[in-house]
C-alpha cells in the first residue's frame, strides 16, 4: 500500500503516544451529537461522548467493559456523581446498559449505542458514508 504509513497511529500522533491508543470510530466522532433516542430529544453532549470513549478504552474485545465509576471520574476530571448522571442519561437513551456484577464494577453494554450509530450511518448520504 503506497499511503499505508499515513494511516498508522504512530504517524498521526507519535510513537510513544501510539503505544497507548484507544480506537474510536470516526463515525462516532462525526455523529454522536445527532444520536437522538426520540424526536425532539437532544443528542449526546461532549461529556457523554467522552465518557463513551473512556468506556471504549476499557473494551478489549466483544466483552462489555467494566471500569469503576471512580476510575471514569478521575479520568474525566469529574465527580462520581457527574459520571453517574452521564451514565444514567446514556442508559435512558438505550445506548449503554449497566449490568451489575456482584462484588465487582458494573459492566457496560454498548450494543444500543452501536446499533443506533449504525442506523444513523445507514441514513447518511453515500458520499458521507464513504468518507467515514
C-alpha positions in Angstrom: 0.0 0.0 0.0 1.5 3.2 -1.2 0.0 5.5 1.5 -0.3 3.0 4.3 2.0 4.9 6.6 -0.3 7.9 6.8 -2.9 5.6 8.5 -0.6 4.3 11.2 -1.3 5.7 14.6 2.4 6.5 15.2 2.5 8.6 12.0 -0.6 10.5 13.1 0.4 11.1 16.7 3.9 10.0 17.8 5.4 6.6 18.5 5.3 7.0 22.3 1.7 8.1 22.2 0.8 5.3 19.8 1.7 2.7 22.4 -1.3 3.9 24.5 -4.0 4.1 21.9 -7.8 3.7 22.0 -9.5 3.2 18.6 -12.5 5.5 18.2 -14.8 5.2 15.2 -14.8 8.3 13.0 -18.5 7.8 12.6 -19.0 8.1 16.3 -16.9 11.3 16.4 -18.9 12.7 13.5 -22.4 11.8 14.5 -22.6 11.5 18.3 -24.4 14.8 18.7 -27.0 13.5 16.2 -27.8 10.3 18.1 -31.3 11.0 19.4 -33.4 8.4 21.2 -36.6 10.1 20.2 -37.6 13.2 18.1 -37.0 16.4 19.9 -34.5 14.9 22.4 -31.0 16.3 22.3 -28.1 14.2 21.0 -25.2 13.3 23.2 -23.3 16.1 24.7 -19.5 16.3 24.8 -19.3 14.8 28.3 -21.4 11.8 27.4 -19.4 11.3 24.2 -16.1 11.5 26.1 -17.5 9.0 28.6 -18.2 6.6 25.8 -14.7 7.0 24.6 -13.4 6.2 28.1 -15.6 3.1 28.2 -14.2 2.1 24.8 -10.7 2.5 26.3 -11.6 -0.3 28.6 -13.1 -2.6 25.9 -10.7 -5.2 24.7 -12.9 -7.4 22.6 -16.5 -8.4 22.5 -16.9 -8.4 26.3 -18.5 -5.5 28.0 -16.0 -3.1 29.6 -16.2 -2.7 33.4 -14.3 0.3 34.7 -15.3 1.6 38.1 -17.2 4.9 38.3 -14.3 6.3 40.4 -11.8 5.5 37.6 -14.0 7.1 35.0 -14.5 10.2 37.2 -10.7 10.5 37.7 -10.0 10.2 34.0 -12.7 12.7 33.1 -11.9 15.2 35.8 -15.5 15.0 37.0 -17.2 14.0 40.3 -18.5 10.4 40.7 -22.0 12.0 40.8 -21.5 13.7 37.4 -20.3 10.4 35.9 -23.3 8.5 37.3 -25.6 11.2 35.9 -24.0 10.9 32.4 -24.2 7.1 32.6 -27.8 7.3 33.6 -28.6 9.5 30.6 -26.8 7.1 28.3 -28.9 4.3 29.9 -32.2 6.3 29.5 -31.3 6.7 25.8 -30.8 3.0 25.5 -27.1 3.5 24.4 -25.4 2.0 27.5 -26.9 -0.8 29.6 -25.4 -1.2 33.1 -25.1 -4.8 34.1 -24.4 -5.1 37.8 -21.8 -7.7 38.8 -21.9 -8.7 42.5 -18.6 -7.7 44.2 -17.1 -6.1 41.2 -17.5 -3.0 39.0 -20.6 -2.9 36.7 -20.3 -4.0 33.1 -21.4 -1.6 30.5 -23.0 -3.0 27.4 -22.8 -0.6 24.4 -24.9 -2.6 21.9 -27.6 0.0 21.9 -25.1 2.7 21.0 -23.6 0.6 18.2 -27.0 -0.2 16.7 -28.2 3.5 16.9 -24.9 4.7 15.3 -25.0 2.1 12.6 -28.6 3.1 11.8 -27.7 6.8 11.7 -24.7 5.9 9.5 -27.0 4.0 7.1 -29.2 7.1 6.7 -26.2 9.3 5.9 -25.6 10.4 2.3 -23.5 8.0 0.3 -20.6 10.5 0.0 -20.6 10.9 3.8 -20.7 7.1 4.4 -17.7 6.7 2.1 -15.7 9.4 3.9 -16.4 7.8 7.3 
